[in-house]
């Protein structure tokens, strides 16, 4: 696989990351999204900002257009890789000396950026899946400069079957010795490329310096050692140790072994009955916790496939609660997981009402025994065979924020209906 193809694969990873970055900033941070075009100094250029005037503004509210006024201080520059030239993709965060985010921006096609400046110092931070920021970037108002980036340690390669065929859509989880993590999937040719950028350098805008947010020391020049866990349906998960090098174009070939025999079994309650399909079995490799599997119980039975030749710890989980554990099970074993609680529980019936007392129709309920169920036109929703205990439910009504409620289920075979009220803000017109 040539280096150009590797960068294409990393570009796909970047697109996914930028989507996450956009959600994170817009949902949780007061920020200004700056126009990132160093060639456009039109005073009418605008930036979208979260208004700080309304402390009660919720997600998606309080968005205003803030003009970049004539004469307003700006910062800018071009982002360059010594080997690749201008950095055409990437997300930039601009922070102020008080620790508050000032702006966020995307790079243009020529790697340039123009954005509003903070009153004193603006700290520029790079977010990129393939490049690192070698040193702190701190700019005064109206300062321009060239920002030189460094390639992050990376690995590229191809995943094959024992017969030499490319394995499509294999999952790779990469974990370095210093705690960096990244994920990738193989393409239609079985190829992948993944880099592990390290922590950015601490700057003048960090109120708390050091890990886990930034590094104060220069990055090590030693090769980065990492573990790569590769998994794909019908194959045994494989873990290997590799060295990641920012400068190397070497291609790794990873060969997967056929999957071991599945682990099968049943989950039985103290009443002798089998548990239903709200029950899941979770399996963790005893020697490498990153390798995990799950299977749904169907008619009381389960089958865990795609295993390695290893020992696994099994957990039965239902409605968010752990039912039981088998500490050590091998591929090919047929097991019976006996649970101390009965498989047949009580019926939990909900009545969801608006603040006015009207039934709330179409309210989605999640948590405990409910997974995306909706109330009927009378506001009713029920779940059978619920174990005693407290359950936290999340109610989602149209045009309404998520409402959380805790309901208690007792061991009585029948009990009163649980009535839940939505806030008045959720009342339809």
C-alpha positions in Angstrom: 0.0 0.0 0.0 1.5 3.3 -1.1 1.8 6.4 1.2 -0.9 8.2 -0.9 -3.4 5.5 -0.2 -2.5 5.6 3.5 -3.2 9.3 3.7 -6.6 8.7 1.9 -7.5 6.2 4.7 -6.4 8.7 7.3 -8.5 11.4 5.6 -11.6 9.2 6.1 -10.7 8.9 9.8 -10.4 12.7 9.9 -13.8 13.2 8.5 -15.3 11.1 11.2 -13.3 13.0 13.9 -14.3 16.4 12.6 -18.0 15.4 13.0 -17.3 14.5 16.6 -15.4 17.7 17.2 -18.3 19.7 15.8 -20.8 18.0 18.1 -18.5 18.4 21.1 -18.0 22.1 20.6 -21.6 22.9 19.7 -23.0 20.8 22.5 -20.8 21.5 25.5 -18.7 24.6 25.0 -19.4 28.3 24.7 -17.5 29.1 21.5 -17.1 31.2 18.4 -16.8 29.3 15.1 -14.5 31.4 13.1 -14.5 31.7 9.3 -11.3 30.0 8.2 -10.3 31.8 5.0 -7.1 33.9 5.2 -7.8 35.3 1.8 -11.2 36.8 2.8 -11.0 39.8 5.0 -14.5 41.0 4.3 -15.7 42.8 7.4 -19.1 41.1 6.8 -17.6 37.7 7.4 -19.4 36.2 10.4 -18.9 33.7 13.1 -21.4 31.6 14.8 -21.3 31.7 18.6 -23.0 30.3 21.7 -24.5 33.3 23.5 -23.2 33.6 27.1 -26.0 35.9 28.0 -28.5 33.2 28.8 -27.1 30.7 31.3 -30.2 28.6 30.8 -29.8 28.1 27.1 -30.0 24.4 26.2 -28.4 22.5 23.4 -29.1 24.1 20.0 -30.3 27.4 21.6 -28.7 30.7 22.0 -26.9 30.7 18.6 -26.2 34.1 17.2 -24.4 35.6 14.2 -21.5 37.7 15.4 -19.9 39.9 12.7 -16.1 40.4 12.5 -16.1 44.2 12.7 -13.7 46.4 10.7 -10.6 46.9 12.7 -11.3 44.0 15.1 -8.1 42.1 16.1 -7.5 38.9 14.2 -4.9 36.1 14.2 -4.0 33.9 11.4 -1.4 32.0 9.4 -0.8 28.8 7.4 -0.3 25.3 8.7 2.5 23.4 7.0 4.0 19.9 7.1 7.7 19.9 6.0 7.0 16.7 4.0 3.5 17.1 2.8 3.2 20.9 2.3 0.1 22.8 3.5 -2.2 21.0 5.9 -5.4 20.9 3.9 -7.5 19.1 6.5 -7.8 19.7 10.2 -9.6 21.3 13.1 -8.2 24.2 15.0 -9.1 25.3 18.5 -8.4 28.9 19.7 -8.3 29.5 23.4 -7.9 32.6 25.5 -5.6 33.2 28.4 -8.5 32.9 30.9 -8.9 29.3 29.9 -12.1 29.9 27.9 -12.5 28.8 24.3 -12.5 31.7 21.9 -13.1 30.1 18.5 -12.9 27.0 16.5 -12.2 26.7 12.8 -11.5 24.4 9.9 -8.5 24.8 7.7 -8.9 26.0 4.0 -7.6 24.2 0.9 -4.3 26.0 1.2 -3.9 25.3 4.9 -4.6 28.9 6.0 -6.7 30.3 8.9 -8.1 33.6 9.8 -10.0 34.0 13.1 -10.9 36.5 15.8 -8.2 37.2 18.4 -8.5 37.0 22.2 -8.0 40.3 24.0 -4.4 39.4 25.1 -3.0 36.0 24.1 -4.6 33.5 21.7 -3.5 29.9 22.0 -3.8 27.9 18.8 -4.3 24.1 19.2 -4.3 21.5 16.5 -6.7 18.5 16.4 -5.8 16.1 13.7 -5.7 12.2 13.5 -2.3 12.1 11.6 -0.3 15.2 12.7 1.0 16.6 16.0 1.7 20.1 17.3 5.4 20.1 18.2 5.4 23.3 20.3 3.0 25.7 21.9 1.5 28.3 19.6 0.7 31.6 21.3 -0.2 34.7 19.3 -0.8 38.4 20.1 -3.7 40.2 18.5 -3.2 40.8 14.8 -0.2 38.4 14.7 0.3 36.1 11.7 2.7 33.2 11.5 3.5 29.8 9.9 2.6 26.8 12.0 4.8 23.8 11.3 3.3 20.5 12.2 4.9 17.1 12.7 3.7 13.7 11.4 2.4 11.4 14.2 3.6 7.9 14.7 1.7 5.7 12.3 1.2 2.1 11.0 -0.4 1.0 7.8 -0.9 -2.4 6.3 -3.3 -5.1 5.1 -5.2 -7.8 7.0 -5.4 -11.2 5.3 -7.0 -14.6 6.0 -4.9 -17.7 6.3 -5.5 -18.3 2.5 -4.2 -14.9 1.7 -7.5 -13.2 0.9 -8.0 -9.6 2.0 -10.3 -9.3 5.1 -12.8 -6.5 4.6 -14.1 -4.3 7.4 -11.8 -5.8 10.0 -11.6 -3.8 13.2 -8.2 -2.6 14.6 -7.8 -1.2 18.1 -4.3 0.3 18.6 -3.0 1.1 22.2 0.4 2.5 22.7 2.6 2.0 25.8 2.1 5.6 26.8 -1.7 5.4 26.8 -2.6 6.6 23.3 -5.5 4.9 21.6 -6.9 4.8 18.1 -9.3 2.7 16.0 -9.5 1.9 12.3 -11.2 -0.5 9.9 -9.9 -2.1 6.8 -11.3 -1.0 3.4 -12.5 -3.1 0.5 -8.9 -4.2 -0.2 -8.3 -5.2 3.4 -6.0 -2.2 3.9 -5.8 0.3 6.8 -3.8 3.2 8.1 -3.9 4.7 11.6 -1.8 7.2 13.4 -1.5 8.0 17.2 -0.9 11.7 17.8 0.3 12.4 21.3 -0.7 15.0 23.8 -0.4 18.6 22.6 2.1 20.9 24.3 0.9 22.9 27.3 0.4 26.6 26.5 -0.3 29.9 28.3 -4.0 29.2 28.2 -3.9 26.0 30.2 -5.2 26.7 33.7 -4.2 23.2 34.8 -1.0 22.1 33.1 0.1 18.5 32.5 -1.6 15.2 31.7 -4.2 14.2 30.8 -4.7 17.4 28.7 -1.3 18.5 27.7 2.5 17.7 27.9 5.2 20.0 29.4 8.2 18.0 28.1 9.3 17.6 24.5 8.1 14.4 22.8 10.4 11.4 22.9 12.3 10.6 19.7 12.2 6.9 20.4 9.9 4.7 18.3 6.5 4.3 19.8 5.6 0.7 20.8 2.0 -0.3 20.6 -0.4 -3.3 20.7 -2.8 -3.8 17.8 -5.9 -6.0 18.4 -7.4 -7.1 15.1 -10.8 -8.8 14.9 -13.3 -9.7 12.2 -16.3 -12.0 11.9 -15.4 -15.7 11.5 -11.8 -15.1 12.6 -10.0 -15.3 15.9 -9.0 -12.0 17.4 -5.3 -11.5 17.1 -3.1 -9.1 19.1 0.5 -8.2 18.2 3.1 -5.7 19.3 4.4 -3.2 16.7 6.6 -0.2 16.5 5.1 3.0 15.1 7.3 5.4 13.1 6.2 8.7 11.7 8.7 8.6 8.9 8.4 4.9 7.8 6.3 3.8 4.8 6.7 0.2 5.7 3.5 -1.9 5.3 2.5 -4.5 7.9 0.7 -7.7 6.9 -1.5 -9.1 9.6 -2.8 -12.6 9.1 -5.9 -13.8 11.1 -6.5 -17.4 12.2 -9.8 -19.1 11.9 -12.1 -18.5 14.9 -12.1 -21.1 17.7 -15.3 -23.1 18.5 -18.1 -21.0 20.0 -19.1 -21.0 23.7 -22.7 -22.0 24.0 -25.1 -22.4 26.9 -28.2 -21.4 28.8 -29.1 -18.9 31.5 -31.5 -20.2 34.1 -33.2 -18.5 37.0 -33.7 -19.7 40.5 -37.2 -20.7 39.6 -35.9 -23.1 37.0 -37.1 -21.0 34.1 -34.9 -19.7 31.2 -34.2 -16.0 30.8 -35.6 -14.2 27.7 -34.0 -12.0 25.0 -33.6 -9.0 27.3 -30.6 -10.9 28.6 -27.1 -10.5 27.2 -23.9 -12.4 27.7 -20.7 -10.4 27.8 -17.3 -12.2 27.4 -13.9 -10.8 28.1 -10.6 -12.4 27.3 -8.9 -13.2 30.6 -5.4 -12.2 29.3 -6.3 -9.1 27.2 -9.3 -7.1 28.5 -9.6 -5.1 25.3 -11.0 -8.2 23.6 -14.6 -8.4 24.3 -17.6 -10.2 22.8 -21.3 -10.2 23.4 -24.3 -12.3 22.5 -28.0 -12.0 23.1 -29.9 -14.8 24.8 -32.6 -16.3 22.6 -35.1 -18.7 24.2 -32.8 -19.0 27.1 -29.8 -20.0 25.0 -26.7 -18.1 23.7 -23.7 -18.7 21.4 -20.5 -16.6 21.6 -18.6 -16.8 18.2 -15.5 -15.3 16.8 -13.3 -16.3 19.7 -9.6 -16.9 20.1 -8.0 -19.9 21.7 -8.1 -18.4 25.2 -10.1 -18.4 28.4 -13.0 -16.0 28.9 -14.9 -14.5 31.7 -18.6 -14.5 31.1 -21.2 -12.1 32.6 -25.0 -12.3 32.2 -26.6 -8.9 32.2 -30.3 -8.0 32.0 -32.0 -4.6 32.3 -28.7 -3.0 33.2 -28.1 -5.4 36.1 -25.5 -8.2 36.4 -27.2 -11.5 36.9 -24.2 -13.9 37.3 -20.6 -14.7 36.4 -18.6 -17.6 35.1 -15.0 -16.9 35.8 -13.2 -19.1 33.3 -14.7 -20.7 30.2 -13.0 -22.0 27.1 -14.1 -22.1 23.4 -16.1 -25.2 22.7 -17.5 -25.3 26.2 -21.3 -25.8 26.8 -22.2 -24.1 30.0 -25.2 -23.4 32.2 -25.2 -20.1 34.0 -27.5 -20.4 37.1 -28.8 -17.1 38.5 -29.9 -16.5 42.1 -32.9 -14.5 41.0 -36.0 -15.9 39.3 -36.3 -15.5 35.5 -40.0 -14.6 35.9 -40.5 -11.2 37.6 -43.2 -8.7 38.0 -44.9 -6.4 35.4 -43.8 -2.8 35.5 -46.5 -0.5 34.1 -46.0 3.2 33.5 -48.4 6.0 33.0 -46.8 9.1 31.6 -48.8 12.3 31.9 -48.2 15.9 30.9 -48.2 18.6 33.7 -51.9 19.3 32.9 -52.8 15.7 33.5 -53.3 14.7 29.9 -51.8 11.4 28.7 -48.4 11.8 27.0 -48.5 9.9 23.7 -45.4 8.7 21.9 -42.9 9.4 24.7 -39.8 7.2 24.2 -38.6 5.5 27.3 -35.1 4.0 27.8 -33.4 2.4 30.8 -34.0 -0.6 32.9 -36.3 -3.0 31.0 -37.2 -0.4 28.3 -35.2 0.0 25.1 -36.8 2.6 22.9 -40.4 1.7 23.8 -43.1 4.4 23.3 -46.2 5.2 25.2 -49.6 4.6 23.6 -52.3 7.2 23.1 -53.3 6.8 26.8 -49.7 7.3 28.0 -49.2 3.6 28.9 -46.1 1.5 28.6 -45.4 -1.9 30.3 -42.5 -4.4 30.6 -42.9 -8.0 31.9 -40.6 -10.1 34.1 -38.8 -7.2 35.8 -36.6 -8.0 38.8 -37.1 -6.0 42.0 -34.9 -2.9 42.5 -34.6 0.7 41.5 -34.4 1.7 37.8 -33.4 5.0 36.3 -35.5 5.8 33.2 -35.0 8.4 30.5 -38.1 9.9 29.0 -37.9 11.7 25.6 -40.9 13.7 24.5 -41.2 15.8 21.3 -39.7 19.3 21.7 -38.6 18.5 25.2 -35.4 17.9 27.1 -34.7 14.4 28.4 -36.5 13.8 31.7 -35.0 11.3 34.2 -37.1 9.4 36.7 -36.3 6.6 39.2 -38.9 3.9 39.7 -38.9 1.3 42.4 -40.0 -2.3 41.6 -41.0 -4.5 44.5 -41.3 -8.3 44.6 -45.1 -8.1 44.8 -46.7 -10.0 41.8 -49.0 -7.0 41.1 -48.6 -3.4 42.2 -49.8 0.1 41.5 -49.1 1.7 38.2 -46.1 4.1 38.3 -47.3 7.5 37.2 -44.6 9.9 35.8 -45.2 13.6 35.0 -43.4 15.6 32.3 -42.5 19.2 33.0 -44.8 21.9 31.9 -42.3 22.9 29.2 -43.1 19.6 27.5 -46.8 20.4 27.2 -47.9 20.5 23.5 -49.7 23.6 22.2 
